[in-house]
Structures are given as C-alpha cells and as structure tokens.
Amino acid sequence: MDFDFAQPERNFGKGFVMKTLVWVEHDGQAVKDATLSAVTAASQLGEVHLLVVGQGVDGVAAAAAKIAGVGKVHVADDAAFAHALAENVAPLIVELMASHDAFVAPSTTHGKNIAPRVAALLDVMQISDILSVESEDTFTRPIYAGNAIATVQSTDAKKVITVRGTAFAKAATEGGSGEIEAVASTGDKGLSTFAGSEIAKNERPELTSAKIIVSGGRALASSDQFHAMIDPLADKLGAGVGASRAAVDAGYAPNDYQVGQTGKIVAPEVYVAVGISGAIQHLAGMKDSKVIIAINKDEDAPIFQVADIGLVGDLFKIVPELTAKL
C-alpha cells in the first residue's frame, strides 16, 4: 500500500501501520528506564523499531531486543557514535526515517539534543514532551509550565516526538524477541568533537527512576546544612536526593540534583519537599508524584496546594526528629 505523503491523514485506518523508530538511551552497558517509557508511547502509534547507537554496544542491542513489543533493533556501531554527538547521529536517523513514519526519543538530555536536529533536517515540526497519544497524528503536551495541557495535531508526513517519561508506563524488559539488524554508519561529520565529561557518581537511586525522592530548597541556607538535613533522611528512606533550582543556583547542591521545569521531571511514589516554597517551575517537575509530603514553616507556601501531607514548622527541628524515628 502506497503512503500519501501529501495528505498523511488519509492513510490511517486503511490498513496502514506506522513504523516508529525509538532512540535507545543507554550508558554503554544497559538500557535506561527513559527508553522503556518511550517504547510504550511508540507502541501506541504502531510497529516499534529501536535504534542503538554507540561503540561496542552489542550487549545493549541484545538487551533492547528483549524489550516487550519491539519488532526490530537497528544497531549502528562506530567510533563516530561513541559519545552520541547529535551532529553525527542525526544524519543517520534521517536516513533511517526513509522507512519509518515517526521518530520518538525520551525527553532526556540526549533526546532533547538530537530530536530538534532530526526535525530540522526532515523539515518538520517537533512535538515535544508528549503526555499522551490520542491518535497517529494527535498528541497532548504540557504548556505554561504544566498549568495547561495542549492537544496538538500534526499533518507532517514524518513525526518527530519527544516523550515525557513520567507520563507513560515502562515497557517490560523481558518477553520481546526483536530482530537485530546492523546499519551502515554515516560517519563523523566533523561538525563537533567530544572534549570530555565529568560524570557525577551517586550511590543513591537516580532521580528519574527513584521510588522515593527527598528534595531540599533554599530554606536550608547552606550546602553544609543541605547535606546535613537531607542526606540522612534520604539514606533512611533509600531515596534519591533532589533540589529546587534556587538551592542549586545558590550552590547548595549540584546541577544533576535539580528537579523542575529546567531540571529533571520526576514522578516517584513519594516526594518529600523540604524547605521548598513550591514555585511553579518546581511544581512542573514533581506534581505527578503519587504522594507529596511538604515541610515548610510558611503555611501559605504554594507547595501545600499540591501536597498530600503538609508539616508546618521549622525544618531544622522536624527533619532530624523524623530521621531519628525512621
């Protein structure tokens, strides 16, 4: 069946099955959880194919092939892709899009770096940070820091989509039997080079996959007090540690702790907000948490509007007492 690229909306519902190419987020050894949410979103569009890019990624490809619902895994193994530079990866994706109808990436640092370049090369609009798939061409996404949900429809022949991981369940990591297929490298385009990286090492759970998160805000007043209050509580709970942008900007916590519109979007089982007033930008990153516990001395703080449990009082008394009783 031929696809009518001029009016793609005429093709759906007539036996046409979309083929979606999903960017696999990985660390060179294992598939990251963000990919599993992207697979769930892609499966609502049609047939799911994965793209594993890197150097020495046979293990990642094998793990990707086991993800439930995956039909094929395209593997591009080349030194040019060792650090997933968008300038090298995007042309490869564009070539593969000749046989795919949509490109889906998680809304991660890599996904948000690669997807816009792919959209530009394909000359289509990008549909960012989707919350749901309404149909093959219609999606919902947050706007105004999540205060409104927009329904957007695209008539582009090729769709380029990023997925908010917290909005979709994670696909099962077992049960799939995808076919692994090597694809030719498009090589190093010479537009950028990898200079180096400083990877933060953290023994606690990663924020985007942690079931419990304890976050601190500017009210902690210093880096020493931030860690003295937050770390013991997080350790007792087996939780990840987060921070508001104000706390990060003040130097109390590193950048990778930041939760919010310009940080990480999280939706743990339990989110504990300590000394966080609840600015709209922070709420946008954590209000989908199952249970929100807020500790703040200001009873009128916006955080209490979304909190399931609120403790009004001095955090420097409440937090140590709470930690001691756990």
Secondary structure, 3 states (H helix, E strand, C coil): CCCCCCCHHHCCCCCCCEEEEEECCECCCCECHHHHHHHHHHHCCEEEEEEEEECCCHHHHHHHHCCCCEEEEEEEECHHHCCCCHHHHHHHHHHHHHHCCEEEEECCHHHHHHHHHHHHHHCCCEEEEECEEEECCEEEEEECCCCEEEEEECCCCCEEEEECHHHCCCCCCCCCCCEEEECCCCCCCCCCCCCCCCCCCCCCCCCCCCCEEEEECHHHCCHHHHHHHHHHHHHHHCCEEEECHHHHHCCCCCHHHEECCCCECCCCCEEEEECCCCCHHHHHHHCCCCEEEEEECCCCCHHHHCCCEEEECCHHHHHHHHHHHC
